[in-house]
Structures are given as C-alpha cells and as structure tokens.
Amino acid sequence: MNSLTINWDSPLSSLVKGRKSKTIEKLAKADITLLSDLLWIIPLRTQVSPMVRKLQHASTGDLFKGVGKVISTKDQPNFKVKGKGKTPLTNITLIVQDRFSSSTISLKWFNLYPSQVAKVKEHQYIFFHGQVSEFMSSHQMISPDIIDLTKEEFEKDQNHWNSEQEESIHVTYPTIDGISPNHLLGLFQKIPEELWVNIPDLLPKELIQEKGLMSLSDAFKVIHGKCKPNQMDEKTRALALKRLIYQEFLTEQLKILVRKEVLKKRAAITLKDPHYETFLKLFPYHLTEDQKTSLEEVVNDIKSTSPMMRLIQGDVGSGKTTVALISSMIMATEGYQTAIMCPTESLALQHFLTAKETLKEEIQCDILVGSLSKKEKEEALLKLKKNETKLIIGTHALIQDSVEFKNLGLAIIDEQHKFGVKQRVKLTQKGKGVHSLLMTATPIPRSLSLTQYGDLDVSVIKTMPSNRKAIHTRIVTYDTYPKYLSFLKTRISMNEQAYIVVPAIEDNPEQDMLNLEVVLKKYREYFPEASISGLHGKMKTEEKNEAFYQFRDKSIDMLISTSVIEVGINNPNATVMAILSPERFGLSSLHQLRGRVGRGEKPGFCFLVNDKKSSPESMNRLKVIESSTDGFYIAEQDLKIRGEGDLFGKEQSGIKSSKVLASLIEHQDILFSAKEDAIKIKESYQHIYSHYVDKVAQDDILLTSV
C-alpha cells in the first residue's frame, strides 16, 4: 500500500506493508487500531533541540547540543546483574569540558556491554546531544547521543557549528502497554508527510473563526512536532491544546445527542392514564416534594411513546427506593412486570425485605440471586415466565439467558454506576419497549451530568424525609481515641448498634492497611460484654446474609466490616459508624458509609478514626466530610481528587478517564462551549451531524442493540 492510498482511517498495519508487528499488536489491545488513533497519543515532551551553545546556557529539563573534550572516564561494574554465565554489565561516566567555556558536564550510560564500554572509552573529542538533568547540584545527561570528532573539528568556532546544525524538534512519547517511546516514535515516522497536511476537520469554518480556534490539522502538527521550531512557543502550544480539549468535549457531546435522538425513536410500552395516589397509603410517611416531582416525571415518561431513559440521583436516604416501588406498582396494575437489578446480593436482599414489608399483598414480589438453591431458582423463573411475579429483585442473575419475562415493562438499575452499559442493555432486551429507570446515591456535579448522563433525563431528590435524623461527624486522632472508645461503649450500653469499617481484609504491609481480623480481635478486647461479628466480601453468600439478618435482629451489637456495607443495609437501630483509616477511601465512599446510620428516630454519629499521623492533605480531605453533609458538594470535591471516569468506554465507575486531555474540573468553560456548539451543529450543519450519527451508530452498544 503506497502513501497515496493511505489515509487517517487506514489500519495501522498499512504502515508496515502487511508485515507482522508486535508494536501494532500491542496497540490493538489498547484499542489503537487506526492511523487517526495515533493522533491522540499525546507526547510527554515536545522540545526544540537548539543549535550548539555554551554549557552555561544548559537548563535542567531542556535539550542541549554541545561540543567538548573528554577529561576523565569512570566505569563501575553493575553488581546487580548476577547469574552464572551472564555477561557483566558496566555503568560508565564521561566528564566533558565545554569547547567554548571552562564548564564541565557528566555524560552517563548504564548497563553497557564490554564492547560498548570500549567504544565509549575511545572518545576524546565529541559532539553530544541529550536532555539535561541534575545530580548533586551539577548538570548531567543520561544516555546522550554522541559523535566522535577529530581535533580539527573540535577546534572550529561556534559559528561553524551553527552553520552546520539546524534547530529541530525532539518528541518523546509515553510508554503504552509495554511499547517503548522509541518504538512509538518509529511508527509515527512511518506516517507519510502529506497526511499531516490533510487531517480531516469537520468543524465548520464559521465556528472555528467565531471561537478563535486553531484548525485541527495545525493543532495536531504542533502537538506532535510536525511544524517549524519557531512555531513551538508556549502561546501556540496552548492554542493547540485548547483545540484538542474542545474536540474531545465536542465529540462527546455529539455522541450524547445522537444516542438520545436514536433511543427516543424506539417504540415503547405506553400507559395512557397511570394512577398512583392509592399506593401512597402503603407508606408510613408522606413523600417529600422532590419525591413527588420525580414520581410525576416518571409517570409522564411512561405515558409517552418513547422508552423512559431516566436517572434518579439522590443523596443517601433521600427516598429513591420509594419512587422505585411506586413505579413498579403502576406497571403492575397494567399487567407489566418490573425488574430491579442491584450490584450486590445484600442490596437486593435489603430491597426485597423492604418491598415485602411495604407492599404486603398488593403485588407479588420475588428475589433472584446466585445463592438461591436450584429448586428456589426454578420456582422463581417459572413464576416470572407465567407473569405471576410482578416485581423481581435481583443481581446480575437477572440478565442470565435462562431468565424469561412474560411481560417486562420496567427495568430499574440501582447503584447504576456499578454496572456497565452492556449489562443495562441486556436487561432491557428481556422485553419490548421496556422503560429504564436508573438510580444512584452518588450526587453528580453538573459538569459530570452534562457528559456521563447527557443522554438521560435526570431527576434529583435533594430533600431528606422528615423522619431522617442528623448525622454528626468527627475526626478521631490519637489524642481523642480514648474518648471515641468511651462514647462507643456508652451507645452500645444504650442498646444501640455500631458499624466498624476497615479498608482491607488481609494484611498489606506496603500500604499499612488495617486488617479485619486484627480489628475484630482488638474490639472484642475493648468491649468484652458486646456481641461482635465480622463481615467481608470473601465470605460465602449464606454467611453474609446471616450476618445481615443477625444485625437487623439486634443479636449483634457491633459489625466489623469492609466497605461491603456501603450500600444495602438499612438498620434504624444502628447509630454509630466508625471508619478506620479513612484516608484509604474516596470522599463519596465515606459519605455513602456515613449514610448507613441516623436512619431511625435517633441521631447518627460518624467517626473518621485516624489514630496515626496523617499528612495535611489527608486531613484536609477528611475535613470536607466532617464539615459538610451536602452530597453534591462532596461529590464535586471527590471528582477533583479521583477523576471523572470513562464515560462511554468500558470503565464506567471512575478509575480512569476516556479523555486524553480534557478535564471536567479544569476545562468546564470549554465543556459548556462545546455543548452549545454540538446543538448548533445538529440544528444548522446536518451533513456534519449525519457523519457523527453514522460513526457513533457503528460502535455504540446502546445504538447497535436497537
């Protein structure tokens, strides 16, 4: 394949003319398969390599070219390389004096073979080029490029060298899946030069001019050093970065518009005149205004001709489950089934017990989890198939191929961020025109809502039910630890219960995490009269469920647990939550855990037990939790610290971002601008929007499933 037939949509294999390449195979595993994907591998450094200068102009971190005389050589065997028959390796240092001043610099190489050492030692006069670093307050270069010079070449003046040399751009790429920066650089160098002049830019010229943006082609050329050295100033690079950040946000916002539009065209189950007022009498409390509003929004959605795609976000204990149960009863009165899928058996069990207690005999509910016996599963599946069960609550077991619904109308995903998009789709595909209601107890900052949930309609429940009591939070230090233990003893003596949360099950000396078994033993020594049990994710399901039941029935005073209790436990008699080594948790997780107490008539108490010396940064993070119970504020702070997650890819629960440069925190102004422009493109530039419709429909799981 010649350069004329290669374009940015060509596979990477076109650069190696059909030969096998380990580099390309590894890139494919990282979802980098096209030439255009390479453009988004952003260099770690793009530096102008200057002309030959005096050593006094060398600066740490910069590239430098010089001419010098070797005045001493030092070599040292590398004793770390052991093993019989292995060739001994050597570290070598040349001390070089600058040709144009009295300054010196150290040039160092590590792990050289004997033949390489002999070659380095032959040098007397050299031209050297590399990145300057610092060691013991002196400049050095690690593994620089050197060229041997004759004495006559060495003695030539600086004007000669400047006439012989040109400024150039030196690009350093990151290591990706074990691919070295040099191998990546080699791949980039295979891209035909003419392609860099013709990078497709779908953004209308009017918008480019209106926003003062750089063209996409120029932006990529600057970032990858495919421009003239005098174009590598900070201002030009900043404009290039801004355009790429904008491009990431714009592409994402267009994806959202496409996804939302296509999904809205699907036919849906439509309820003409759903009523729910009589169901409210089943609940021993009045709905808050936010709950009423959310419920009305759900009702309006299921009256429309397209499937509901709604997210209910609300703080811990705000009453999302109430809205979910009423929604399921609305569907049941019209003969439709509802499935509530939970990330854990404990949460599924909690919802099932709540549903049974609240709904009584109004509708038939059942549970489907992995720990059921074969006979229990078969009975549950048969009742589902016959439409005898109107509300089924379960885990991932609900999306198994063996699960058949007679008339599924509503799929509810609780703690939806713990599921991938594919799992959500698989549940809705159990019926035709199924409505989707997603729930999350993690309040979502506006900037994140625009991206991660832009294709959903969002209901927010902020108002807490009137029966919820305040939760008091305190940081426990080494000095206040005895007071904390005394307070805990008092609450237990008053027949209240407590959670003690640890961040690990097993010892991890490297991270100094507390061990559940050690804590369990320690607290049994502290409180010999109390009934104390342990709970963690590695226990068998039956053992975990038994612990939940015992704690709910008050036969356990204190539950020593990992964060498995973050969701799924509702025990109004539990008033104390103590979180050990709280610096090991994210802010949102701490807030979630805190929400397990204060759920009854008594106030809740949360202790962040930090009995070891912590950094000022860790203490400042904990003070966010201590000083605020506003989940939205806490989520915003957590977003700054932990990142926003991969919004359209496989990582949908945080951890890493799908965006290369764009940050929801640092670049919110660019995000909002891109959102406005995406709408403009949809309304006024149909040919561009159609391109995104085609592109997104090819690889978006929600659309390809339609």
N, C-alpha and C positions, 0 to 999 in steps of 0.2 A: 504494500500500500504506500503510494508516494504522498508527498506533502499536500498535493492538490486535492486528494480525496480524503484527507484527514480534516475533521472539524472538532469543535469542542464537545459534540455529542458522540464522538467516536470512543470505542472502548480503549482502555489503557494498553491492551495488547497490541494495538496498532502502532505503538511507539517502538515495539521490539520485533515487528515484522513476523509475527507468528511463533517466535521462539518462546520457550518456557522461561519464566522469570519469577524467582522466589519473591522479589520485591513486589511485583504485581499481584501475586497470590496472597501475600500478607495484607496488601492494601484492600483487596477484595473482601477479606474477613472483617475489615474495618468499614465496610460499605463505601469504599472509594473505588469506583469501577470505571468512571468516565473521565475524559480529559478535564471536563468542567469541574469535576470534584476536586481535582488537584488545586484549582484556583483558591479553594477555601482552606488549604493547608498554609496557614499564615506563618511566615518565617519568624524565628525567635529574634533574629537581628538582621537588619539590612543596613550595612555600613559603607560609607565611601572610603575606599582604600586610597590614601593620599600619595603624592609624589614623595620622593626621598627627602627626608628632613633631618635636622639635628635632633639628637636624643633628648635634649632639653624640652622639646615640644611633645614628647610622648606622654599620653594621659591614660590612666587606668581605664580599661574597658574599650579603648579605641584601637583601631587597626593602625599599624605603623610599618613604614618601609625605611630601611636604613642600610648603611654600608659601614663595615667595621673590620677590626683586626682582632683575631683570637689571641688573648694574652695569657689565658690559662685554661686547662682542661681538668675536670674532676669526674671520675667514674666510680660507681659504687655498686657492688653486686646486689641483686634483689633476692634476699634470702627467703622471701615469702613463697617463691616458686620452689616446691620440693617434689621429690619423687625420683626414683631410680631411673636413669636413662633420659631424663628431661634435660634439654639444653638450658644451661644457666643464662639468665637474662640480666641486663645491666641498666642502671639509671646513669645518665651522663649529663654534665653541665658544662657549657662553654661560657667563659667570661669574655665579653666582647667590648672593645673600646671603640667608640664612635670615631669615624673618619673626620668629622667636622667639628669635634669638640673633645674635651677631656672626660666626658661622661662614659660610664660603662653600663652594661645590661647583662643579665644572666639568661641564656637560652637553654632550656631543659627538655630532655626526652626521657621517657620511661619505658622499661621493659624492651630494650633493644637486644637483638641477637648479636653474637660476636662479629659477624660480617658488617652489620650496621654500625657497631661501635667503632670498628676500624676505619670505616668510611668517614664518620663524623670527625675522628681524630686527625684525619689528613688535612682538614681545612685550616688555612692560615688567614686568608683574606676572603670575606664573604659579603654577599648581598642577602639580607634577611627580611622576612615579611610575616607578620602574625599579629595576634591580639595581645595587647599589653595587660598584664595583671600585676598584682603587688604581693610581695612576701617579705616580711621583716622590714617594712618601710622602704624596700627597694623594688625597682621595676624588674619584671621578668617576662619571658614569653615561654609558653608551653607548646612544644611540637611545632615551632615555626617552619615555614618554607625557607630553605637556604640554597644559594647558588654560589659555587666556588668561583673566585675571581683571581686574575693574575695581579701581580704587584702593580703593573702599569695601569690596569683598570681601576684598582683600588685608589691610586693616587690622583685620578681625574677629579675635577672640582664638581661642586653641586649642580652647576649649570648644565654640565654634561649629562648627569643623571636625569635631570628634569626634562631635558630634550629627548632622552631615550625612553622615559617612562610616561605613562598617562594615568590620570585618575581613573579608578574602576570601582565597581560596586561589588561588595562581598556579601553574599547571602548565606545565612545559617538557618537551616530548617530544624524542626524538632525531631525527636525520635518517636516514631509511630509503630506500635506493635513490634518492636524489635528491629525496625528498619532504621539504619543509621542515617544521620543528616547527610553524609556524603552520597549515599545511595539515592536518597531523595533528590539531592541536587543533580545527580547524574540523570535522573528521569526527567526533571524539568528541562535540562539542557537538550533533551531529545525533541522537545516540542518545537515545531517549525516556527521560525521567527515571524512569518507572515500571519500566523494565528493571533499573535499578541496585538496586532493592529485591528483585528476583526473579532473582538469579544462581543457577543450579542447583548444589546441593551434595550429592553422592551419599554423602559420608562419614557413616556412622551417628552419630547424636547421642551415643550412648554412648561412641564412640571420641573424639569431639570433647571431651567432658567429661573423659574419662579422661586424655587427653593435654594438657588445658588449652589447646586450640587455639581460635583465633578462627574464626568462620564464614567460609566462602569469600566470601560476599557482602560482609561487613564488611571483609575483608582487601582486596578489590579496590577498595572505595569509599575506604578510607584511602589506598591507593597512588595512586589517580587523583584524589584531592582531592574526592571526591563526599561529603564529610562536613562537619561543622561545624568551624570553625577551632580550637576548643578541644579537638578530638579529634586534632589533628596533633602531639601531643607525641611525644618520642623513644620512650617506652615503648610507646605504641600502635602507632607505625610499626614498631617491632622485632617486635611480635607479628604484625602483618600480613605482614611479610616472612617470618617463620618459617613461617606457614601456607602461603604460596605456594611456599616451598622444599620443604616437606613434600609439597605437592600434586604438584610436579614429580617427586619421587622416587617417590611412591606410584603415580602414573600409569605411570611407567616399570616399576616392579616388577610391577604388574598386567599390563602388556603381556608381560613375561617369562613370567609364569605361564600366561597364555593361549596364548602362542606354544608354550611347551614342551608343554602339555597337548594342543593340537591336533596338533602334529607327532608326538607319541607314539602317536596313534590311527591313524596311517598304517600300512598293511601293509608288511612288509619281507621282504627275502630272508633266510631263516633257515638257518644251518648248524648241524646238530644236534650234531655231535661233532668240531669242528675240532682238529687237532693241528699242532704246530709244532716239536716237540723236535728232529726230524731236521734242520730248517733251520738250527739254531744252529751246526751243524758247519761251515757255509759261511763263518762269520765268524772271522777270525784273533784273536778276543778273546772274553772272557766278558762277558755282559751285566751291567750294574750292577743293584742291587736295584730302583732306580727304573724302569729299562727293563723289568725282568721284571714289575713291578707294572702298568706302563702296558700292556704286552702282554696281561696277563691281563684287564685291564679292557676292552680292545678285543675279545678273544675272547668275553667274557661278553656284550658288546653285540651281536655278530653272531650269537649264539645266541638272542637274544631275538626277540620277534615284532614289535617296532617298530624303525624305522631308527636306526642309531647316529648320534648327533649329538655327537661328542666332540672336544674341543680338547686337543692335547698341547702344553703350554708347557714349554720348557726352555731353559736358557742356551746360548750359542754353544758348539757342540762337545759337547753333552751326549749325543748319540746318538739324536736323534729320527728321523733317516733310517733307522737300523737297524730301529726299530719299524715304520716305514712299509713297508720292503721285506719284512719277515717277514709283515706283514699282507697284502701283495699276494700272497705265495706261498700263504698259507692260502686266499685266494679262488681262486687258480689251480687248486689241487688239486681244487676242487669245480666247476671249469668256468667260473668267473666271471672277468671282466676287471677290471682296476684302472687308473684314470687318475690321474696325479699332475700337477696344474697348478701352474706356477711363474710368478712375476711377470716374470722376465727369461729371455732365451734362454741367458744364461751360467749361470744356476742350473739350468735344465733340462738343459743340456749336462753340467754337473757331476754331477747326479743320474744321468743316463743312463750316463756313463762309470763311475760307482761301481757302478751296478746290473749293468752288463755284466761288470765285473771281479769282483764278488762272487757273482752268481747263476750266472755262466758259462752252462751249457746247461740249467739247471734249468727255467727258464720263458723263453718268447720275449718279449723286450722290444724296444721301438722308440721313436723320438723323432719328435715332430711340432711343428715351429717354422716361423715365417714365412720363414726364409731357405732352406728346402729348395727344390730345383728342382721344377718341375711334375711331372716323372716320379717323383721321390722321394716327393712328397706323395701322388700317385695310388697308388703301391705301398703306402704306409703305411695309407691309407684302406681299400684293398681287404683288407689283412690284418686290419684291425680288424673290418670287416664280416663276414669269414669266421670270426672268433674264433680266428685263428691267433696274433694278438698278445694275450698275456695281461696285459702291463704296458706302458702307453703313457705316456711322459713328455713334457710339452709346455708351451706357454704359453697365452695366450688363444686360440690357434689351435684348441685342443681344443673350444671352445664354438661354433665356426662351424657353420652349418646343414649343411654338407657332411659333417660328421663323424658317422658312424653306428657304433654298437657293436652287436655281436651279442648280448652278454650282460654288460653293465656291472653290476658288483656293488658296487664301492667307489670313491668319489671322494675323493682326498686333495688338499687345498689347502695348499700350502706358503707360508710367509710370508703367511698369510691376511689380515692387516691391510692388505695392498696390493691386495686385491680388494674389490669391493662385494658386497652380499648378492645382487644380481641375477645376478652372474656365477657365484657359488657355486650358486645355484638352477638356472641354465641347464645346468650340467654334470651335476647330479644328475638332471635331467629327460631325460638321454640314456638312461635305463633305468628300470625299475620297482622300487620298494622299495630304491633304492640307499642304501648306508650312506655317511655322511660323516665323514671324519677330517680335522680342521684342525690345522695345525702353526704355531707361532710361536716364534721365537728371542728374542722380546722378553718377558722376565718381566713378569708383570702383578700389580700390587699388589692386595690383597684387595678394597679398596673398588671398584676398577675391574672386577674379576672379577664382583662382585655385579650390576653393571649391564650392561656390554658383553657378558659371556659367561654371564649368568644362565640363558639358555635352553639352554646346552650343559653336558654332563658334562665335567669338567676333570681331566686327568691332568697331574701335574707331575714333571718329571725334573730333579732338582737335583744328584744325584751325578754327578761327572765320571768318564769312563772312566779306568782306571788308566794307560793309555798317554799321557794328556794331561799335558804339562809345564806348569810355572808360567809366567805371563807377568809380567814386571817392567815397571812403568810409571813414566815420569819426565817431568816438565815441563821443557822446554828453554827457557831465557831467553836474552837477548842475551849475557850473560856466559858461559853454558855452551854456546853454539852451536858453538864450535871443538871442544870435547870430543865433542859429539854427532857431528860430521863425522868425527872421528878414529875413533870407535867404529864408525861405519858402514863406514868403509874397512877396518877390521880384519875385520869379519864377512864382507864381500864377498871379502876375500883368503882367507878360510877356506872359500870355495866355497858360502857361504850366500847367500840372496836376500833382497831387501827390497822393500816397497811404500812409495811416497811418495805420500800422498794430498793433493790440493789441493781447495779448495771451489768452484772455478769453472773454466770452460773459457776464457772470454773476459774481457778487462779490464772492470772495473766501477769506475771512479774514485770514484763516490759511496760505495761500500761498501768500497773499498780491498781487494778480494779479490785473492788471488794468481792469476796466470794460468798455465794448464798449460804453454803453450808457453815462457813465460819461465822457469818452473821446470825444464822439460826441458833448456833451453839451459844454465842455471846448473849443474845437476848433471852435465851432460856435461863442463863445465869443471872442476868439483870432482874428478870421477873419470874421467879420460880413458881409462883402461885398461878400464873396465867397459862392458858391453853394456847400454844403457839405451833403453827404448821408452816411448811414451805410450799411454794408453788412456782413452777417454771415451765418453759416451753418444751423441754425434753421429756417431761412426764407423759405417761400414757393418757389418752383422752379420758378414759374412765377415772383415772386418779385425779385429773384436773377438775372434771365435773363434780367429783365427790368433794373436793376441797371447796368449790364454789357453793355447793349445797350446804356444807357444814358452816361455812362463814355466814351465809344468808340466814341459817337457822340459829345463829349465835352460839354454836357449840365451840367455835374458835374465837379467841379474843384478839389474836394478832396474826396477821398473814404476812410472812416474809416472802416476797415475790420479786420476780424480774418484771420488766415493763409489759408482760403479757396481760396485766390488768389495766393497761392504758385505755382499752375500750372493753365493754362487755360486762361490767359488774355494776349493779345498782343495789346497794345495801344502805338504806336510810339510817341504820344504826351505826355505821362507820363514820367517825367524826375526825379521826387523825390520819393524815397522810405524811409519812416521813420518807424523804427521798435521799438516799445515801450517795455520796459522790455525785452531786447534781451537775457538776461541770461536764460530766460524761454525756449528758442528754441535751438535745436541742431545746430551745425555748418553747416551741409548740408542744413538744412531748411533755415537758414539765407542766405546762398549762393543762394539757389533757389529763395527766395523772392527778393534778390538784382537783379536777372536776369530779373525781370519784367520791369526794366527801362533801358534807354540807347539803346532802340530798334529802334530808328529813326535817324534823322540827327543830333540831339542834344545829348550832353553827358548826362549821368545819374549820379545821386547823391544818395548815400545811407547813412542814418544816423541811428546809433545804439544809441537810446535815453535812456541813463542810468542816470536819474536825481536823483537817490538815491545812497547812499553809498553802494558800492559793495565790495565783497571780492577780494583779489588779484588774486585768482584762476579764478573768473568770468571775471575779467579784462583781464587776460592773454588769455582766450579763445576768447574774443572779438577782441583782437589784432591780432589773427590769421586771422580773416575776414578783419580787417582794412588794414592789410599789404599784403594780397595775394588775387589774383583773379584766382589762379590756382585751379580749382575744384578738381583735383586729390590729390594735397597736402592737401586741406581742408578735403576731404573725409578720407584721412589717419588719420588726427588728430581726426576727428569725430569718426572713428572706434575705436580709442584708448579710447575715452571717453564713448561712448554709447554701444559698443559691436557689434558683427557681425551678430546676428540674428540666427534663426533656419533655417538651410539650406535645410533640407529635410523634416522637420515636418510641423506642422500647422502654426507656427509663421514664416512667410517668409518676414517680413518687419522690422526686427530689434527686439527690446524689449528684447527677451531672447534667449540664445544660446542653441542649442540642444546638444552641447558638455558639458560634465561634468567637465573636467579638461583642455582640450586643448584650447589654446588662439591663434588666428591668429596673434596677435601682439607679445606676449611674446615667442611663440614657432615656429617662422617661419622656423628656421633651421630644426626642426623635421618634419614640414609640407612638406618641399621640399624633404627631405629624404624619407618620406612615399610615396610621389607622384612617385618618381623614382622606389621604390620597388614595388608599385602597378603594374607598367608597366612590371617589371621583372617577377612578379607572373603570369601576363596574358600571357607572352611570353614563360616562362620556366616551370611553375607549373600549368598545365592545370587542374589537379584534384582539386587544391585549388580554382582556378578561377571559376570552374564549381559550386563549393559549393556556392560561392557568387552569381552566376547567379541565382541559384535556390532560394536562400534566398531573394535576392532583388526582384525577379520577383513576389514573393508572396505578398509583402506589398508596392510596389512602384506604385503609382497611374498612372504614365506615362506609365509603362510597362503593368499593368493589363488592361489598356484601349486599348491596341493594339489588 
